[in-house]
Amino acid sequence: MENDKRHISFSPQNAILWYSVIAGVFSACFIAFVLLYIERQERAHIDRVTQSTADGIKTVLEEDIYRRMESLTEFAKLSETSNIMSDNEWDLLSKALYYSKQGYHSIVWVDSSFHVLRRMPIEGSETAIDFDLASQPMALLAKLKYQQQNSKVIAVPLTSINGNRGLGIYVPVLNKTLTSKKVEGFIVNVLLFDPYIKSVLPTYLLAEYKLTLFIDDQKVYSDQTKHPPTSGTWDRQAAFEILGQRWQVNLVPNNEFRPFILFRMFSLLIVLGILLSIFITLAVYTLMSARNKTKLTKDDRKKTEQLLKNLPGMAYQASNRTNRPMIFVSEGCTLLTGYSKKQFEKQNILWGKLIHPDDDERVCRTINQALKTKHLFELEYRIITKNNDVRLVLERGEPVSSIINDEFIIEGFIADITSIKQAEVDLLQSYAFSQAIVNSVVEAVITINNKGLILSFNDAAQKMFGYTFSEVKDKNVKTLIPRSYNEHHDQYLAQYKRTNKTHIIGTGRELVAKRKDGTTFPIHLSVSEIPNHEEKMYVELIRDITQQRVLEDEASSHIEQMAHADRLNALGEMAAGIAHEINQPLTAISLFSQTAKNFCEIGKFERLPELFDKISQQSLRAGSVLERVQMMTRQGDRSKEVLDSNMLIDEVKKLAESEARLRDIKIQLLPCHQKKNVFVDRVQIQQVILNLLRNGMEAMQSIDCKNGAIIKLQIKLQIKIKADNYIKILVIDTGCGIPNSMINELFTPFSTTKKNGTGIGLSISKSIVEEHGGHIHFSKNKPAGAIFYFTLPIHEEGIPNDK
Ligand code: ADP
């Protein structure tokens, strides 16, 4: 930053101030100049107008006077023959002359002594009286002039008795003899300037200018109605000669003419004012934006300084000399090297000296190369800090041309990467370690991304599936699962992504997998999410459970067989028991009958009643045995107890769970929302529910659980107003559904559709349920499967249930 100060001579604010002052002075000068220019132009314009007006006046007057003189000369010639011209004729001629042009005041004929001989007979034409031609010094002068100059016509200015100025045109009347021409008199025509000028000159000229007329420096006409401008700088003159007399026209633009000029000047001033205000607005705008920019620049500089300060490293500008002396370094240098910013910038510490000797040559080479090619460079090397620590740094730099001189300097950033490198090494080690673990485990470990694409595939996976990692890399994990299970796998992941709830994830699930050669095998799959990853990733842990399945299947068929045997055994045992119980009294009856026959044959009739008693006793015993069997079938009240129905199904669920797990089916419990007791034989009712669950699970398994792997066990309340209240226990499956052929024979003993079925499960269940005062039914489940349900009367407190 100090470097900057050296090179900037004044701040932008100062510059703007100076520019504004210069602009102000310049605009003031400019306005003054424009005003002067306008004034001069106006003057020149008036000069031109005045001169041309004066020229015009001269031409008009000259021409008019000459014409009048010509007419008068003609008239004088006629007058020379006055002897023969009657007064009337003279009157007519003079009148004709008078009316031919405007401006005549009077026309008179005077003798050589200026006594009026004839006068144009017009009323009010009192020229002789007005002007007393005989006593006019100029009139005398006219005579003299004529004699001296031999001029034919003389024009002299005259002054009337009333002070009116006029022009006397004297045309001599000659008495011509053979030898001489004697002046007998003059035809004098008087033009009064006032009416004359007004009749001769156009009115607009008289309106715009004040006109003054001089003849031989005598003022003969001046417009008294107008006031000349106060300043005398506007008047213009034009002079000309008529018959040896100097006529001078003075013109001054009148006062009305001035506002017009002022108006023009004001208009110009307004235009200039607008221009100036635009200029000032622009200047202010520039000033404000410059200020804002300066502020922003300041802010930026502060921010940059702050940023550089907080950066974990050192920004620098180094000169392109040996050991790279620093021109500028950021505050981070102290943390990086232990040396202060000052030490670097005063070049007490040279960067090149800090580089580890083993890396020095490589660093120099790279930088020289970058200077040659003017390209960016990136380097990793070691430095030795003030505390003699060795640190690994990463330098990124670029040669740039200096603003101070032509030479190239290097700008860049140096960061301490010692810990990063260490972390990298640690990471690599830990990766190798975990890789070794992953590869040593028996389970297949597969990493997949959000889209199910395989990212890693451990050794066990390669062995298990027969693929190498390169063969499955970036392929969908579905490659490893048979098509019929693909959908399941996709659904698991999709459901997780949607709901963010673990289903398969973290818990595990049994599935079927497919090897490279197309063979399938059962697996246990557990998936877990890899946390803190930008894109979600999952680890799949797969265990080959072929062996386990074989064992389970064996166990399962064993259980099946046992159950089957159990049921047959129970029947057999029951039959044997009944036979044994009845056989005994029958044998006794047979024996007693035989003995009675023998007594009859030998004539011992007195022993017969005793024997008949015994026979009767034995048959009663046989009857009681059958009654007992009947009672046994009914189980009687002996083993019945009051049970919470929810607890009852919960116990059944626990009993059936291991079998369900083997079948890969989940039992879902939907207990009753109210606690309802039933008075039942626990074992028998459990037997019924177990039988229904087993049937349902078998039906589901027969179609590979394609409609789902959940079987529901539910309790509902069935309240009847006028009859007993019941609970309804339902077993809802999603299996193959009841075959049409079985619908009418379901509860008939020994009817079955199964290979190893006995066909007595439902018939026994029916008799047990009915013995408990309930009914068993079935219906279709929607969209697939069957619902088996049975009712049980609710046990109300205090009311013994003996049904
Ligand atoms: P077993 O189960 O030994 O065949 P059962 O009396 O329990 O004897 O069942 C009789 C028959 O009823 C079965 O073979 C089967 O065809 C049919 N069945 C019973 N429960 C279901 C069920 N949930 N879904 C489909 N069919 C069933």
Boltz pocket constraint, residues with backbone or C-beta under 6 A from the ligand:
constraints:
  - pocket:
      binder: B
      contacts: [[A, 691], [A, 692], [A, 695], [A, 696], [A, 699], [A, 733], [A, 735], [A, 736], [A, 737], [A, 738], [A, 739], [A, 742], [A, 745], [A, 746], [A, 748], [A, 751], [A, 752], [A, 753], [A, 754], [A, 756], [A, 757], [A, 758], [A, 759], [A, 760], [A, 761], [A, 762], [A, 763], [A, 786], [A, 788]]
      max_distance: 6.0
